[in-house]
C-alpha cells in the first residue's frame, strides 16, 4: 500500500454580525519521527451555542478534550473517538451546571481522523464533513437537526428544509444532556491520492454551495482554499461565525506544514467507500 501524506489548514472568522467567535477549530498532524505518528491526523471543528461567552467555552472544551484524549489512547479509532466525545460531553455538561454563566451551553462537533490510509468520522450537530473526490463532492456527515429529521420522516422535502426558519434547530449536541449520541464510524473509509476533506460550521455551508467548495479545493492549496471559502461566505452575508478546514491527501510527503490554530481573518475584497 502506497503511503499517503496529509496537507491541511483550518481557519475561523467571526463573520460580519457577531463580535464573538464561538467556533473553534483545531488540528494536529503527527510528523515522521513523532512518537504519536502512528495515530495519524486529527481535525476538529466545534460550533458553540449558549448565552454570553458560554458557546465559546463549550466549543473550546470539546475541541481540547477530544484532541487530548485521542492522542493519549493507542486504541482502535472508533473506540478512541467514542471515549473522547463522551468525555467532552461530560466536561461541558458538568461545567454548565457548576457555572451559572454557562448554563445551557452546548456545541456541535465534527472530528476527522486520517490514519493508516483510512479516514474515520465522529460527528454531532450540524457542522459538516465533506469529501471531494475526482471533482465530485460527497457529504459525509448527517445533520442532527429538526429539519433533517423531518426530511428523513418524509414530512419536508430537502428544498423546504434548506429555507426553513428552523433549519438550525439541533436535536443532538455535546453538553446539553448528561449523555450524548454522536455518530461514530465503526469502519474506516479507504483513501485515494487526490482525496480532499472539508470540515466546516454552518456559517459556511449555509451560504456556500457545494460547487464552490469543489472549485476552491481543486484549484488552491488547503490554506488558500480556506481563505477563499471564508471570503465566499463573507461575500454571501457572513451572518454567523465561519469555520473551515481543508485536508488534502497525497501520495508524496508534503514536508513540515506548521500548525495553524484558530485564526480570525480580516479579509478584504476500508469498508466504507465512495465512488
Secondary structure, 3 states (H helix, E strand, C coil): CCCCEEEEEEEEECCCCCCCCCEEEEEEECCCCCCCHHHCEEEEEEEEECCCCHHHHHHHHHHHHHHHHHHHCCCCHHHHHHHHHHHHHHHHHHHHHHCHHHCCCEECEEEEEEECCEEEEEEECCCEEEEEECCEEEECCCCCEHHHHHHHCCCCCHHHHHHCCCCCCECCCECCCCCCCCEECCCCEECCCCCEEEEECHHHHCCCCHHHHHHHHHHCCHHHHHHHHHHHHHHCCCCCCEEEEEEEEECCCCCCCCCCCCCECCCCCCCECCC
